Amino acid sequence: MNVLNFFVIRTALPFGYLAIGLFLLCVAIIGLVQVWRGLRTRPLNRARALTGIALLTLAGLVTAANLVSENSVELNPIVTVADLEGVWNDGPAALELSSDGTYSCSGGGSCAQLGASGRWAHDGDFLLQFTRATDGRVLIQRVVRAEKELRLTDEAKDPDMWDGVLTFRHRAPAS
């Protein structure tokens, strides 16, 4: 796991990112003031200066982590059916998408939602529609490109409410 993922912030609140950005700006300003005051006092106030440096480091880490994370996931990749066919893995779970529009899923884990078998269809540019053979339940999952690999998300409803969890990873290199 990437250490910076701990500092990634996700929100679906209206103006949530604006509030978080303003908070980080305030933290950075307070950190700068603490460093400045710590270095200007005589004798040198190391505790105040180190507190300021810690606040600046925290604001920098959160900002860097969110910028890197934003650029590492493409939410709307254009993929063809040929890109999607083949074996997808998520831990012990294996999902096989066949060219005839059927799928099979084995190994538990992420296969619990999809069921053991059914039909799949490429819906638009980046959505996959899975119809379970057992009960006809339809699941829609989004295809994303994360760090140059095709991945599936949890069931796609509202992309703004996505929790950032990626499930299946395509075994074959994506074009």
Secondary structure, DSSP 8 states (H G I E B T S, - for coil): --GGGGG-----STTHHHHHHHHHHHHHHHHHHHHHHHHHSSS--HHHHHHHHHHHHHHHHHHHHHHHHHHHEESS----HHHH-EEEEETTEEEEE-TTSEEEEESSTTHHHH-SEEEEEEETTTEEEEEETTT--EEEEEEEEETTEEEEEEE-S-GGG----EEEEESS---
